[in-house]
Amino acid sequence: MASNDRATRGPTEYESAASTSPSAVAEFDQHHQTLVHKIQHALHQTPSLVPLIVLMVSILIFGILLGSKFFSPFALTLILQQVQIIGIVAAAQSIVILTAGIDLSVGAIMVLSSVVMGQFTFRYGLPPEIAVICGLICGTLCGYINGFLVAVVKLPPFIVTLGMWQIILATNFLYSANETIRSQEISELAPFLQFFGNKVNIGGAIFTYGVIFMVVLVIVLAYCLRQTAWGRHVYAVGDDPEAAQLSGVQVKRTLISVYMLSGLICAFAGWALIGRIGSVSPTSGQLANIESITAVVIGGISLFGGRGSVLGTLFGALIVGVFTLGLRLLGADAQWTYLLIGLLIIAAVAVDQWIRKVSV
Amino acid sequence: MEPVLKARNLVKRYGRVVAMDHADFELYPGEILAVIGDNGAGKSTLIKALSGAVSPDEGDIWLEGQKIHFSSPIDARNAGIETVYQTLAMSPALSITDNMFMGRELRKPGFRGKILRQLDRRRMEEVAREKLSELGLLTIQNINQAVETLSGGQRQGVAVARAAAFGSKVVIMDEPTAALGVKESRRVLELIKDVRSRGLPIVLISHNMPHVFEVADRIHIHRLGKRAAVIKPDDFSMSDAVAIMTGAMDPPEGMAA
């Protein structure tokens, strides 16, 4: 009985001690909330804030340096046109990187899909609408193979997509026989393939359908990632796949869906690419994978998965576009662009690491 | 009384190692059953078999008299068995609400939920807040803060609240106090008692004898892959339990398996 007594008294004493301490902890916390901490917390909540600020500042600086040459509706929308392809591909890259993966085959999928769209129309005489659908299916299928190898065979995404990059690119050259379909031919016989090249002119500001598509795509993806269960699962899988599995997420299905969606978006990028360059060329878009990863990283998405937003990616792509055009208008050597972008990449990852320390 | 969860003759082999050797198990309604055992005694395998993470090679499991077969933790969850894993199984970068509803999100009614598949954040937040305050976890100010910004005890509290909120039949807790300080352990033990007082039976796996003897109604002692004995904490001392667990003392007559 005596031991029972002690057992019941012990916990009550603990309880009284526990009930007084939490407020003290809160006070202690408040005391140390410096401005730096507040910024760190704000960035932790909305990670796309950094690229947005960098974008605004860089537009402002180039605007001051170049005046109306840069600050015109024409120049600003020209940036949008120049980044549309990379922006779309980077959106695909974003969702893959959110799952702690990487997709090196995005550029290859894009080119192969555009070649399928072109060749199906001109080699087999299919209506361009059907050819476009075939191209989109082709991209989704490539994505499915990536997803299957990553989720089911459990190979590292880097290796899978490195291999698929080579395979898809080789398939692209073998299938197309290295043959370009000329722009004139397309605009005469199958203008639907150049659909995304159509333009809307609003007071000197020129928006191509491809630009509009990029913006709409990013908004739709941001909605899906933030507001649907699928989006939450993408983040959970990127954060900790085992924990996600144990708390009831279908990890394999989520991963495969992400790679398939990435493939589909890349195929759309391939379609937009025809609109942008006019022709169907198997040698175009070679740098799309590296440039898309650059946009994603500058956009503040963590390469370790589970953190960041697709809006940040759009800002990241735009930052690259602003630097490229701004420095060219300033007459600087193009190498300066690469140098500055390199610095930005390293700075972005450093900021990411700093934000992660918020809990420590 | 009919056990809520019952297992008979469970066998699990990993290559030549027999992790479970004809193990039996019973959990009765409304009780806290502690499972103790030395390292390698096979208690994790037993628990994994009950929570669906491992499928046994032989033997059967009954839930409320119905024979069941789980091929994944999701099956067990759907059957009403919730597990609080030692690793907590939470996504650190996501919010408390997101974590509580992971894999069973609520969607908005009507067009926005069905066609746009939009989540009903407000309702999920309400439920999460309600469940946390039911268990006295109101010290968390912001239901939308990321789990990684919580202390160890608070995280454990959220994991327990999640299991208690959705577990309709059984809650299994794997070492819930192992990584916690004195004060936080105390809170989690109180949480466990709160969950029991609401009628949910609990399986508690722990190495901490004082904790086990404080909260358990019965103690299942696992040794060499099978159940050595089931004792009541009032009838035995902690050193007796340890002696049975390590084989230094024979299991008491009538209590064995």
HADDOCK unambig.tbl for C-alpha pairs under 7 A between the chains (distance, minus, plus):
assign (segid A and resid 18 and name CA) (segid B and resid 183 and name CA) 6.52 0.50 0.50
assign (segid A and resid 227 and name CA) (segid B and resid 118 and name CA) 5.32 0.50 0.50
assign (segid A and resid 227 and name CA) (segid B and resid 119 and name CA) 5.49 0.50 0.50
assign (segid A and resid 228 and name CA) (segid B and resid 117 and name CA) 5.91 0.50 0.50
assign (segid A and resid 228 and name CA) (segid B and resid 118 and name CA) 5.16 0.50 0.50
assign (segid A and resid 228 and name CA) (segid B and resid 119 and name CA) 5.40 0.50 0.50
assign (segid A and resid 229 and name CA) (segid B and resid 105 and name CA) 6.12 0.50 0.50
assign (segid A and resid 229 and name CA) (segid B and resid 119 and name CA) 6.76 0.50 0.50
assign (segid A and resid 236 and name CA) (segid B and resid 91 and name CA) 5.59 0.50 0.50
assign (segid A and resid 239 and name CA) (segid B and resid 91 and name CA) 5.82 0.50 0.50
assign (segid A and resid 239 and name CA) (segid B and resid 93 and name CA) 6.82 0.50 0.50
assign (segid A and resid 240 and name CA) (segid B and resid 91 and name CA) 6.03 0.50 0.50
assign (segid A and resid 243 and name CA) (segid B and resid 89 and name CA) 3.79 0.50 0.50
assign (segid A and resid 243 and name CA) (segid B and resid 90 and name CA) 5.50 0.50 0.50
assign (segid A and resid 243 and name CA) (segid B and resid 91 and name CA) 6.55 0.50 0.50
assign (segid A and resid 244 and name CA) (segid B and resid 89 and name CA) 6.63 0.50 0.50
assign (segid A and resid 244 and name CA) (segid B and resid 91 and name CA) 6.96 0.50 0.50
assign (segid A and resid 246 and name CA) (segid B and resid 73 and name CA) 6.35 0.50 0.50
assign (segid A and resid 246 and name CA) (segid B and resid 89 and name CA) 6.02 0.50 0.50
assign (segid A and resid 247 and name CA) (segid B and resid 89 and name CA) 6.12 0.50 0.50
assign (segid A and resid 247 and name CA) (segid B and resid 102 and name CA) 6.26 0.50 0.50
assign (segid A and resid 247 and name CA) (segid B and resid 103 and name CA) 6.58 0.50 0.50
assign (segid A and resid 248 and name CA) (segid B and resid 74 and name CA) 5.38 0.50 0.50
assign (segid A and resid 248 and name CA) (segid B and resid 102 and name CA) 6.72 0.50 0.50
assign (segid A and resid 248 and name CA) (segid B and resid 103 and name CA) 4.80 0.50 0.50
assign (segid A and resid 249 and name CA) (segid B and resid 102 and name CA) 6.98 0.50 0.50
assign (segid A and resid 249 and name CA) (segid B and resid 103 and name CA) 5.03 0.50 0.50
assign (segid A and resid 306 and name CA) (segid B and resid 93 and name CA) 6.83 0.50 0.50
assign (segid A and resid 307 and name CA) (segid B and resid 93 and name CA) 6.91 0.50 0.50
assign (segid A and resid 359 and name CA) (segid B and resid 148 and name CA) 5.84 0.50 0.50
assign (segid A and resid 359 and name CA) (segid B and resid 149 and name CA) 4.62 0.50 0.50
